């Protein structure tokens, strides 16, 4: 049984948004936090066998919500995140100009 609980942990300038099940992390998104209020999404990964179920997409969406709540902008450096920003026009408000 897979949990859809999205978790978030942050250190001073790094963060990770992720989901896990009993055998560990199922999907993760990592970012670097810049001093200018920009989050650079540098990596998304989903466990083999779970790809294509929309997990990483949920994490990108969560990062957008997090950015909105905290007045951050996002630079989607990771190719997957970049595609998500291209597809989801409603994410544009947090996209770094």
C-alpha positions in Angstrom: 0.0 0.0 0.0 1.5 3.3 -1.0 1.1 6.4 1.0 0.4 9.7 -0.9 1.5 11.7 2.1 3.9 14.4 0.8 6.7 15.2 3.2 9.1 18.1 3.2 12.4 18.7 4.9 14.7 21.6 4.7 18.2 22.6 5.8 19.7 26.1 5.5 19.9 26.1 1.7 18.7 22.7 0.5 15.3 21.1 0.6 13.5 17.9 -0.4 9.9 17.2 -1.0 9.2 13.5 -1.1 6.9 10.5 -0.6 7.8 7.2 1.0 6.4 3.8 1.7 7.6 1.0 4.0 10.6 0.3 1.8 11.8 3.9 1.6 11.4 6.9 -0.7 9.1 6.4 -3.6 9.5 9.8 -5.3 11.6 12.9 -4.5 12.3 16.4 -5.6 15.3 18.3 -4.4 16.0 22.0 -4.6 18.6 24.6 -3.6 17.4 27.8 -2.0 19.1 31.0 -3.1 19.5 34.1 -1.0 17.3 36.0 -3.5 14.2 33.9 -2.7 14.6 31.5 -5.7 14.2 27.8 -5.4 16.2 25.9 -8.0 14.6 22.5 -8.6 17.6 20.4 -9.5 16.4 16.9 -9.3 13.3 14.7 -9.4 13.3 11.0 -9.2 10.7 8.2 -8.8 11.6 4.6 -7.9 11.8 2.2 -10.7 8.4 0.5 -11.3 6.5 3.5 -10.0 7.2 5.9 -12.8 4.3 7.2 -14.9 1.9 7.3 -11.9 2.1 11.0 -11.5 4.1 11.0 -8.3 6.8 13.4 -9.4 4.2 15.7 -10.9 2.5 15.8 -7.5 5.8 16.8 -6.0 6.3 19.6 -8.5 2.8 20.8 -7.8 3.6 20.8 -4.0 6.8 22.8 -4.6 4.7 25.4 -6.4 2.3 25.6 -3.5 5.2 25.9 -1.1 6.7 28.7 -3.2 3.3 30.6 -3.3 2.9 30.3 0.5 6.5 31.6 1.2 6.9 34.1 -1.6 9.5 32.2 -3.5 10.1 32.0 -7.2 11.1 28.7 -8.9 13.8 28.0 -11.4 13.0 24.5 -12.8 16.5 23.4 -13.7 15.6 19.7 -13.7 14.2 18.7 -17.2 11.2 17.0 -15.7 10.2 20.1 -13.6 10.8 22.3 -16.7 8.3 20.2 -18.7 5.8 20.4 -15.8 6.1 24.2 -15.9 5.6 24.2 -19.7 2.5 22.0 -19.4 0.9 23.8 -16.4 0.4 27.4 -17.3 -1.0 28.1 -13.8 2.5 27.5 -12.4 3.7 30.6 -14.2 3.1 33.0 -11.3 6.0 31.4 -9.4 8.3 30.9 -12.4 11.5 33.0 -12.2 11.5 35.6 -14.9 
